Amino acid sequence: MIVTLCDVGPRDGLQNEPETFAPGVRAELVRRLAATGVPRIETASFVSAERVPQMAGAEEVVAAAGEVEAELSGLVLNELGYERMVSTSLRRVNVTFAATESFNRRNGNASLAEAVERVERILVTSALPTTVTISCSFGCPFEGDVDPGVVVGLAGRLVSAGAGEIVLADTIGVATPGTVRRLVERCTALGPPIGGHFHDTRHTGVACAWAALEAGATVLDASVGGLGGCPFAPRATGNVATEDVLYLLEREGVATGVDLDGLIAVAQWLEELLGRELPGRVYRAGAFPPK
């Protein structure tokens, strides 16, 4: 298996925290993650600071992070966010929208049709490597189950528009391995790399990540310490922890080049910063066998 781990802690991990950390602190998180060998880090979200104050100062975060070994990406919802992002040194754009009407209106103040058109316009103009993340690919907090055929159709449309990578996001943590396997298999037939973004709301995140890989996914999002959640999704809890996914991969013989002990140390640093225990498990239990 070949897999690219993308740590979304600096973005998805921190956007649902009650604390708002200064750009320098968020940049330090990026640098610490990069030092572990994580190949990709979602560094910032270029959205309205009024709606998501935890993501204010995205440009400052990027500047303070400086040059690191990891590929740094930025998340955008629309052309305004894209223009802000391309003014920075980031070299990958993650454009996101949801698979349902209701979630798009709550999260991006647009209809599903408008959200897809926004993504298409960015794809047509962008010279950067592009990831398109389809939120609520497995379920919506307002509409319930999502038809897999709808998700496959949306993914196909955006591949045709130039998406270099499609990530299927379980935004509220309702997916199970079987549903993940079937949807990933259908989307891999579209051609570009397929990724998975799983939340551990119902404790299925690690199992779903493994199912995605078995079905052909080559990118996995995760968040150090298991931080995360969506401010616009009721009861949405944290992402699957990066160190939990990495432990599974290592024990299954999948090489990633990421230092598990280093990642655990980053989670422990975050625990001290936040003043509470984090949802992740491996950072508390430690690697095995112990060194």
C-alpha positions as CSV (number, residue, x, y, z in Angstrom):
1,M,0.0,0.0,0.0
2,I,1.1,3.6,-0.7
3,V,-0.4,6.3,1.5
4,T,0.1,10.0,2.0
5,L,-0.8,11.1,5.5
6,C,-2.1,14.7,5.7
7,D,-2.3,16.1,9.2
8,V,-5.2,18.6,9.4
9,G,-4.6,19.6,13.1
10,P,-3.6,23.2,12.4
11,R,-6.8,23.7,10.5
12,D,-9.6,21.2,11.3
13,G,-8.1,20.3,14.6
14,L,-8.1,23.8,16.0
15,Q,-11.1,25.3,14.3
16,N,-13.6,23.8,16.8
17,E,-11.6,24.6,19.9
18,P,-13.0,27.2,22.3
19,E,-9.5,28.8,22.5
20,T,-8.2,31.0,19.6
21,F,-4.5,30.6,19.3
22,A,-2.2,33.2,18.0
23,P,-0.8,32.7,14.5
24,G,2.7,32.1,15.9
25,V,1.4,29.2,18.1
26,R,-0.4,27.6,15.1
27,A,2.7,28.0,13.0
28,E,4.7,26.2,15.8
29,L,2.3,23.3,15.5
30,V,3.0,23.2,11.7
31,R,6.7,23.1,12.3
32,R,6.5,20.4,15.0
33,L,4.4,18.2,12.7
34,A,6.7,18.7,9.8
35,A,9.7,17.7,11.9
36,T,8.0,14.2,12.4
37,G,8.1,13.5,8.7
38,V,4.4,14.0,8.0
39,P,4.4,14.5,4.3
40,R,1.4,17.0,4.0
41,I,-0.1,19.4,6.5
42,E,-3.2,21.5,6.1
43,T,-1.9,24.7,7.5
44,A,-4.7,27.2,7.5
45,S,-8.3,27.9,6.4
46,F,-8.9,31.1,4.4
47,V,-12.4,31.8,5.6
48,S,-14.2,34.6,7.3
49,A,-12.7,35.4,10.7
50,E,-16.1,36.5,11.9
51,R,-17.6,33.0,11.2
52,V,-14.5,31.0,12.3
53,P,-12.4,33.2,14.6
54,Q,-10.0,30.3,15.4
55,M,-8.8,30.6,11.8
56,A,-8.1,34.3,11.8
57,G,-4.7,35.4,10.5
58,A,-4.2,32.6,8.1
59,E,-1.6,34.5,6.1
60,E,0.4,35.2,9.3
61,V,0.4,31.5,10.1
62,V,1.8,30.6,6.7
63,A,4.5,33.3,7.0
64,A,5.5,32.3,10.5
65,A,5.7,28.6,9.6
66,G,8.4,29.3,7.0
67,E,9.9,26.6,4.8
68,V,9.5,23.1,6.1
69,E,9.9,19.6,4.5
70,A,6.2,18.9,4.3
71,E,3.9,20.0,1.6
72,L,1.7,22.7,3.1
73,S,-1.9,23.2,1.9
74,G,-4.6,25.7,2.5
75,L,-8.4,25.2,2.6
76,V,-10.8,27.5,0.7
77,L,-14.5,27.7,0.2
78,N,-14.7,30.3,-2.6
79,E,-12.8,32.6,-4.9
80,L,-12.1,35.2,-2.2
81,G,-10.5,32.5,0.0
82,Y,-8.5,31.3,-3.0
83,E,-7.2,34.7,-3.8
84,R,-6.0,35.1,-0.2
85,M,-4.4,31.7,-0.3
86,V,-2.4,32.2,-3.5
87,S,-0.9,35.4,-2.1
88,T,0.9,33.2,0.4
89,S,3.7,30.6,-0.2
90,L,1.3,27.6,0.0
91,R,1.6,25.3,-3.0
92,R,-1.5,23.1,-2.7
93,V,-5.2,24.2,-2.5
94,N,-7.9,22.2,-0.8
95,V,-11.3,23.4,-2.1
96,T,-14.2,22.0,-0.1
97,F,-18.0,21.9,-0.4
98,A,-20.7,19.5,1.0
99,A,-22.6,16.8,-0.8
100,T,-26.0,18.2,0.5
101,E,-28.0,21.3,0.1
102,S,-28.5,22.0,3.8
103,F,-24.9,21.7,4.8
104,N,-23.7,24.0,2.0
105,R,-26.1,26.7,3.1
106,R,-25.0,26.4,6.7
107,N,-21.2,26.1,6.1
108,G,-20.7,28.1,3.0
109,N,-23.8,30.3,2.6
110,A,-24.5,28.8,-0.8
111,S,-26.7,26.2,-2.5
112,L,-25.2,22.9,-3.6
113,A,-25.3,24.1,-7.2
114,E,-23.6,27.4,-6.3
115,A,-20.9,25.6,-4.2
116,V,-20.1,23.2,-7.1
117,E,-19.8,26.1,-9.5
118,R,-17.5,27.9,-7.2
119,V,-15.2,24.9,-7.0
120,E,-15.3,24.5,-10.8
121,R,-14.3,28.2,-11.3
122,I,-11.3,27.7,-9.0
123,L,-10.2,24.5,-10.7
124,V,-10.3,26.1,-14.1
125,T,-8.1,29.0,-13.0
126,S,-5.7,27.4,-10.5
127,A,-2.2,26.6,-11.5
128,L,-1.6,24.8,-8.1
129,P,-2.1,21.1,-7.3
130,T,-5.7,20.8,-6.2
131,T,-7.6,18.7,-3.8
132,V,-11.4,18.7,-3.7
133,T,-12.9,17.6,-0.4
134,I,-16.5,16.5,-0.5
135,S,-17.9,17.0,3.0
136,C,-20.8,14.9,4.3
137,S,-19.9,12.2,1.8
138,F,-21.4,9.5,4.1
139,G,-24.0,11.4,6.0
140,C,-25.4,14.9,6.8
141,P,-26.5,16.2,10.2
142,F,-29.5,17.9,8.6
143,E,-30.5,15.4,5.8
144,G,-29.4,12.1,7.1
145,D,-27.9,9.4,4.8
146,V,-26.4,10.6,1.6
147,D,-26.9,8.7,-1.7
148,P,-23.5,7.3,-2.7
149,G,-24.5,7.9,-6.4
150,V,-24.8,11.6,-5.7
151,V,-21.3,11.7,-4.3
152,V,-19.8,9.7,-7.2
153,G,-21.6,12.1,-9.6
154,L,-20.2,15.1,-7.9
155,A,-16.7,13.7,-7.8
156,G,-16.9,12.8,-11.5
157,R,-18.0,16.3,-12.4
158,L,-15.1,17.8,-10.5
159,V,-12.6,15.4,-12.0
160,S,-13.8,16.6,-15.4
161,A,-13.2,20.1,-14.2
162,G,-9.6,19.4,-13.4
163,A,-9.5,18.2,-9.7
164,G,-6.2,16.5,-9.1
165,E,-7.4,14.6,-6.1
166,I,-10.8,13.8,-4.4
167,V,-11.1,13.4,-0.7
168,L,-14.3,11.9,0.7
169,A,-15.0,13.4,4.1
170,D,-17.1,11.8,6.9
171,T,-17.7,15.2,8.5
172,I,-19.9,13.9,11.3
173,G,-18.4,10.5,11.9
174,V,-21.2,8.2,10.7
175,A,-19.4,6.0,8.2
176,T,-18.7,2.4,8.7
177,P,-16.0,0.3,6.9
178,G,-18.4,-1.3,4.4
179,T,-19.9,2.0,3.2
180,V,-16.4,3.5,3.0
181,R,-15.1,0.6,1.0
182,R,-17.9,0.7,-1.5
183,L,-17.8,4.4,-2.1
184,V,-14.0,4.6,-2.4
185,E,-14.1,1.7,-4.9
186,R,-16.6,3.6,-7.1
187,C,-14.6,6.8,-6.9
188,T,-11.2,5.2,-7.7
189,A,-12.6,4.3,-11.1
190,L,-12.7,8.0,-11.9
191,G,-8.9,8.1,-12.2
192,P,-7.3,10.7,-9.9
193,P,-6.1,9.7,-6.4
194,I,-8.9,9.3,-3.8
195,G,-8.5,10.2,-0.1
196,G,-10.5,9.7,3.1
197,H,-11.2,12.2,5.9
198,F,-12.7,10.5,8.9
199,H,-14.0,11.7,12.2
200,D,-14.1,9.4,15.2
201,T,-17.4,10.6,16.6
202,R,-18.8,7.0,16.8
203,H,-15.4,5.3,17.2
204,T,-15.2,4.0,13.6
205,G,-12.5,6.4,12.3
206,V,-9.5,4.0,12.3
207,A,-11.5,1.2,10.9
208,C,-12.8,3.4,8.1
209,A,-9.3,4.7,7.3
210,W,-8.1,1.1,6.9
211,A,-11.1,0.2,4.8
212,A,-10.4,3.2,2.5
213,L,-6.9,2.0,2.0
214,E,-8.0,-1.5,1.2
215,A,-10.4,-0.1,-1.4
216,G,-7.7,1.9,-3.2
217,A,-7.5,5.3,-1.4
218,T,-4.0,6.7,-1.3
219,V,-4.5,9.8,0.9
220,L,-5.6,9.9,4.5
221,D,-6.5,13.0,6.5
222,A,-6.0,12.8,10.3
223,S,-5.5,15.2,13.2
224,V,-2.8,15.0,15.8
225,G,-4.3,14.1,19.2
226,G,-7.7,13.5,17.6
227,L,-8.6,17.2,17.7
228,G,-11.2,18.7,15.5
229,G,-14.8,19.0,14.5
230,C,-17.0,21.3,12.5
231,P,-18.5,24.5,14.0
232,F,-21.5,24.1,11.7
233,A,-22.3,20.4,12.4
234,P,-24.1,19.6,15.6
235,R,-22.3,17.1,17.9
236,A,-19.4,16.7,15.4
237,T,-16.4,15.6,17.4
238,G,-12.7,15.2,16.6
239,N,-10.9,13.8,13.6
240,V,-9.4,10.4,13.8
241,A,-6.0,10.9,15.5
242,T,-3.0,10.9,13.3
243,E,-0.9,8.8,15.7
244,D,-3.7,6.2,16.0
245,V,-3.8,5.8,12.2
246,L,0.0,5.8,12.0
247,Y,0.2,3.1,14.7
248,L,-2.2,0.9,12.7
249,L,-0.2,1.4,9.5
250,E,3.1,0.6,11.1
251,R,1.8,-2.6,12.7
252,E,0.4,-3.6,9.3
253,G,3.7,-3.1,7.6
254,V,2.7,0.1,5.7
255,A,5.7,2.5,5.5
256,T,5.0,6.2,5.8
257,G,8.3,7.7,6.8
258,V,6.6,9.4,9.8
259,D,8.1,9.2,13.3
260,L,5.4,7.8,15.6
261,D,7.3,8.8,18.8
262,G,7.7,12.3,17.4
263,L,4.0,12.5,16.6
264,I,3.2,11.4,20.1
265,A,5.4,14.2,21.5
266,V,3.5,16.7,19.4
267,A,0.2,15.4,20.9
268,Q,1.7,15.7,24.4
269,W,2.7,19.3,23.7
270,L,-0.8,20.1,22.5
271,E,-2.2,18.5,25.7
272,E,-0.1,20.9,27.8
273,L,-1.1,23.8,25.6
274,L,-4.8,23.1,25.9
275,G,-4.7,22.0,29.5
276,R,-6.7,18.8,29.0
277,E,-6.5,15.3,27.8
278,L,-7.0,14.8,24.1
279,P,-9.3,12.2,22.4
280,G,-6.4,10.3,20.8
281,R,-5.4,7.0,22.3
282,V,-2.0,6.1,21.1
283,Y,-0.4,9.3,22.5
284,R,-1.6,8.2,25.9
285,A,-0.8,4.5,25.6
286,G,2.5,4.9,23.8
287,A,3.9,3.0,20.8
288,F,4.5,-0.8,20.9
289,P,6.8,-2.4,21.4
290,P,8.2,0.3,23.6
291,K,11.7,1.5,22.8
